[in-house]
Every structure is written in C-alpha cells, then in structure tokens.
Amino acid sequence: MATGPPVTQQIGRNQQGTPNPPVNVHLSEVEDCLVHDRLGNCIPFRRLYQEKKSIIVFVKNFLCYTCREYVEDLAKIPKKSLMSADVRLVVIGQSSHHHIEPFCALTKYPHEIYVDPERKVYTRLGMRRGEIFTESGSRCRHVRSSMLQGTVSSLWLAMKSPAFDFQGDPLQQGGAIIVGPGSEVHFAHFDSNRLDHMPINWLLQLAGVETVDFSDQPKIIHV
C-alpha cells in the first residue's frame, strides 16, 4: 500500500482567474476504494496513478449534457501527446459499468474510463452533492449547449435508456485531480456546479502535456 503524502490543496478559480480558498484532499482515504472497468472488473483506485502521473476527471453522470460535451473535448486529446509526456488520462463516472460503452460511443472518448457506482471516491474526497452558482462563476468553455437544449437532450437519452435512469446521481458534482506516480497529488479542483469544469488545457499544462486547439474555427494554412 502506498504511504506517500496523503494531503494536498485544491486550487479553485473564479471569473477573474484568482484562486478560491484551498481545501484539503485526503488521498489516503480513497486509495483502496474499488472502481469498475468496462467489463465490470474491480481494481483499487490507487492502481490508476501508482506507476505514472495521471489526470483523473470525475464527471457528474453520463447523461449530464455538460459532462458529455466536456468528455467530447477530452476525446480530442491525442494519445501520442499523453504517451510523449508519460501521462495517463482517466475519466471516472458514477453509473453502472454497463453504461460505459454507450457513453464512449456517444462522446467518441478513446482513453481510459472507469465507474464508481457507490460514489465512495467522490464522497471520501469531499466532492460536492448539490450545486452552488455565484455571480463570479464562469461558464465552462467546453460546454456548447444552452441549459434548455442540454436538459432536453439529457431527458431524451434517459427515456431511450432501457432502465430509464440518469446513469448516476444527478446532484453529484465532479472534479479533476492530477496525481502520481505514487501518492503525490499535484493539483485538485472540485466542481461547485455543472458548469464549473476545469479548462482542459489548464489540466494539460499542469500535467506537462501538449495543449490542444479546441477551436471550431477552420485552420488557415500558410504556404
């Protein structure tokens, strides 16, 4: 069992880019929690970061439109960029493992993904359940749909689901951490609401990975 430093500080942000008050992250309390892969196999959470540095993104639920669109942009990160930096990219959801493949097909996400259906990692790390919106809060640049459009699409997908479920607790918020190798936590951000996802290029820069152009504008090639 890893016995490295168990505590780090969360770095928050607001619209002006200044940090919010830090909170403690106790990694030692979640290293033995089990997460499930696409086939339902269980592995200890610590296996995701013991061997190399990992960017681990926690999403609200697989039907949340903001999470869907955020993961669609995570899918645009080239595998070769992660390999060059020797960094893993992992998404954690809170649904049954049966929902992993449909979610990956929907978002075209090709990287590692697991689920924490009992929300033990979410809860023990202290991720928020419920939402807080403030005047200084900034809209996530990776979310393209309006709240009305997104809510309608989420309801439609829920209705199409065989179990008519939201593939996770709708009130649970996510976050992102950069951790490893070992138990060293380099960065943590816990979402305060559905629009509070960390900008992906910020995470890539902090992890030492080449950034990505997420612009939808056509590229101009100079010859």
C-alpha positions as CSV (number, residue, x, y, z in Angstrom):
1,M,0.0,0.0,0.0
2,A,1.3,3.4,-0.9
3,T,2.2,5.6,2.1
4,G,3.2,8.8,0.4
5,P,1.9,12.3,1.2
6,P,-1.9,12.0,1.7
7,V,-2.9,15.6,1.7
8,T,-2.7,18.4,-0.9
9,Q,-4.6,21.6,-1.6
10,Q,-7.3,22.2,-4.1
11,I,-6.9,25.1,-6.5
12,G,-10.2,26.8,-7.3
13,R,-10.9,29.6,-9.8
14,N,-13.3,32.3,-10.4
15,Q,-14.1,34.5,-13.4
16,Q,-11.1,36.8,-12.7
17,G,-8.8,33.8,-12.6
18,T,-7.9,34.3,-8.9
19,P,-7.7,31.3,-6.6
20,N,-10.6,30.3,-4.3
21,P,-9.8,29.3,-0.6
22,P,-8.0,25.9,-0.7
23,V,-9.3,22.7,0.8
24,N,-7.5,19.6,1.9
25,V,-7.6,16.4,-0.3
26,H,-7.0,13.2,1.6
27,L,-5.8,10.7,-1.0
28,S,-5.1,8.0,1.6
29,E,-8.8,7.6,2.3
30,V,-9.6,6.6,-1.3
31,E,-6.6,4.5,-2.5
32,D,-8.3,1.2,-1.6
33,C,-11.7,2.1,-3.0
34,L,-12.8,-0.1,-5.9
35,V,-13.6,1.2,-9.3
36,H,-15.1,-0.9,-12.2
37,D,-13.8,-1.2,-15.7
38,R,-15.9,-1.7,-18.9
39,L,-16.4,-5.4,-18.1
40,G,-17.3,-4.9,-14.5
41,N,-13.9,-5.9,-13.2
42,C,-12.9,-4.2,-10.0
43,I,-9.5,-2.5,-9.3
44,P,-8.3,-0.4,-6.4
45,F,-8.4,3.3,-7.2
46,R,-4.6,3.6,-6.4
47,R,-3.8,1.4,-9.5
48,L,-4.8,4.4,-11.7
49,Y,-1.8,6.5,-10.5
50,Q,0.8,4.3,-8.9
51,E,3.0,3.8,-11.9
52,K,2.8,7.2,-13.6
53,K,1.3,10.7,-13.4
54,S,-2.5,10.7,-14.1
55,I,-5.1,13.3,-15.0
56,I,-8.3,11.9,-13.4
57,V,-11.5,13.6,-14.3
58,F,-14.7,12.9,-12.3
59,V,-18.0,13.6,-14.1
60,K,-21.4,14.2,-12.7
61,N,-23.2,11.5,-14.6
62,F,-23.1,10.1,-18.1
63,L,-26.4,11.8,-19.1
64,C,-25.4,15.3,-18.0
65,Y,-25.0,17.4,-21.1
66,T,-22.2,19.4,-19.7
67,C,-20.2,16.3,-18.8
68,R,-21.0,14.8,-22.3
69,E,-19.6,17.9,-24.1
70,Y,-16.6,18.1,-21.8
71,V,-15.7,14.5,-22.4
72,E,-16.2,15.1,-26.2
73,D,-13.3,17.6,-25.9
74,L,-11.3,15.2,-23.7
75,A,-11.6,12.8,-26.6
76,K,-9.7,15.2,-28.8
77,I,-6.5,14.9,-26.8
78,P,-4.2,12.8,-29.0
79,K,-2.9,9.5,-27.4
80,K,0.6,10.3,-28.7
81,S,0.6,13.6,-26.6
82,L,-0.2,11.6,-23.5
83,M,2.4,8.9,-24.3
84,S,5.1,11.5,-25.0
85,A,4.5,13.1,-21.6
86,D,4.1,9.7,-19.9
87,V,0.8,10.7,-18.5
88,R,-2.5,8.7,-18.2
89,L,-5.9,10.3,-18.8
90,V,-8.7,8.7,-16.9
91,V,-12.4,9.5,-16.7
92,I,-14.5,8.3,-13.7
93,G,-18.2,8.1,-13.8
94,Q,-20.7,7.0,-11.1
95,S,-23.0,4.8,-13.1
96,S,-23.1,1.0,-13.7
97,H,-20.3,-0.3,-15.8
98,H,-22.9,-1.3,-18.4
99,H,-23.2,2.4,-19.4
100,I,-19.5,2.9,-20.2
101,E,-19.5,1.6,-23.8
102,P,-22.6,3.6,-24.9
103,F,-21.1,6.7,-23.3
104,C,-17.8,6.2,-25.1
105,A,-19.6,5.6,-28.4
106,L,-21.7,8.8,-27.8
107,T,-18.7,11.0,-27.0
108,K,-16.0,9.2,-29.1
109,Y,-13.9,9.0,-26.0
110,P,-10.9,6.6,-26.6
111,H,-9.0,6.9,-23.4
112,E,-9.3,5.1,-20.0
113,I,-12.6,5.1,-18.2
114,Y,-14.0,3.6,-15.0
115,V,-17.0,3.9,-12.8
116,D,-17.6,4.4,-9.1
117,P,-21.2,3.3,-8.8
118,E,-21.3,3.6,-5.0
119,R,-19.7,7.1,-5.2
120,K,-17.2,6.2,-2.5
121,V,-14.3,8.0,-4.1
122,Y,-16.5,11.1,-4.8
123,T,-17.7,11.1,-1.2
124,R,-14.4,10.5,0.6
125,L,-12.6,13.1,-1.4
126,G,-15.3,15.6,-0.4
127,M,-16.8,16.3,-3.8
128,R,-20.0,18.4,-3.6
129,R,-23.5,17.0,-3.8
130,G,-25.8,19.8,-5.0
131,E,-24.9,23.0,-6.8
132,I,-23.7,26.5,-5.9
133,F,-23.9,29.2,-8.5
134,T,-22.2,32.6,-7.8
135,E,-22.0,35.8,-9.8
136,S,-18.3,35.4,-10.2
137,G,-18.6,31.9,-11.5
138,S,-17.5,31.3,-15.1
139,R,-19.2,29.2,-17.7
140,C,-17.1,26.2,-18.9
141,R,-15.7,26.9,-22.3
142,H,-16.2,23.3,-23.3
143,V,-20.0,23.4,-22.9
144,R,-21.7,24.5,-26.1
145,S,-25.4,23.8,-25.4
146,S,-27.7,26.1,-23.6
147,M,-29.2,24.8,-20.4
148,L,-32.6,24.2,-22.1
149,Q,-31.0,22.4,-25.0
150,G,-28.9,20.3,-22.8
151,T,-31.7,19.4,-20.4
152,V,-33.9,18.3,-23.2
153,S,-31.2,16.1,-24.7
154,S,-30.4,14.5,-21.3
155,L,-34.1,13.7,-20.8
156,W,-34.3,12.2,-24.3
157,L,-31.3,10.0,-23.7
158,A,-32.7,8.9,-20.3
159,M,-36.0,7.9,-22.0
160,K,-34.1,5.9,-24.5
161,S,-32.1,4.1,-21.8
162,P,-33.5,0.6,-21.1
163,A,-33.6,1.3,-17.3
164,F,-34.8,4.9,-17.8
165,D,-32.1,6.2,-15.4
166,F,-29.8,9.1,-15.2
167,Q,-26.7,6.9,-15.1
168,G,-25.6,8.4,-11.7
169,D,-26.8,10.7,-9.0
170,P,-28.0,13.9,-10.8
171,L,-27.0,16.0,-7.7
172,Q,-23.4,14.7,-7.5
173,Q,-20.7,17.1,-8.8
174,G,-17.4,16.0,-10.2
175,G,-13.9,17.4,-10.4
176,A,-10.4,16.7,-11.5
177,I,-7.1,15.7,-9.9
178,I,-3.5,15.3,-11.1
179,V,-1.8,12.6,-9.1
180,G,1.1,10.2,-9.2
181,P,3.4,8.5,-9.6
182,G,2.8,7.2,-6.1
183,S,0.6,9.1,-3.8
184,E,1.8,12.6,-4.7
185,V,-1.1,14.9,-5.6
186,H,-0.1,17.8,-7.8
187,F,-3.4,19.5,-8.3
188,A,-7.1,19.2,-7.4
189,H,-10.3,21.0,-8.4
190,F,-13.8,20.1,-7.2
191,D,-16.7,21.5,-9.3
192,S,-19.2,23.7,-7.5
193,N,-21.8,23.2,-10.2
194,R,-22.4,21.6,-13.6
195,L,-20.6,24.4,-15.5
196,D,-17.5,24.5,-13.2
197,H,-15.3,22.0,-15.1
198,M,-11.6,22.8,-15.2
199,P,-10.4,24.1,-18.6
200,I,-8.8,21.1,-20.2
201,N,-5.7,22.9,-21.4
202,W,-5.1,24.1,-17.9
203,L,-5.0,20.5,-16.8
204,L,-2.8,19.5,-19.7
205,Q,-0.3,22.3,-18.9
206,L,-0.2,21.4,-15.2
207,A,0.5,17.8,-16.1
208,G,3.1,18.6,-18.7
209,V,1.1,17.5,-21.7
210,E,0.9,19.4,-25.0
211,T,-2.2,21.5,-25.2
212,V,-5.0,21.1,-27.8
213,D,-6.7,23.6,-30.1
214,F,-10.4,23.2,-29.3
215,S,-11.5,26.0,-31.6
216,D,-14.2,25.1,-34.1
217,Q,-12.8,27.7,-36.5
218,P,-11.2,26.4,-39.7
219,K,-7.4,26.3,-39.8
220,I,-5.6,28.7,-42.2
221,I,-2.6,27.0,-43.7
222,H,0.1,29.4,-45.0
223,V,2.0,28.1,-48.0
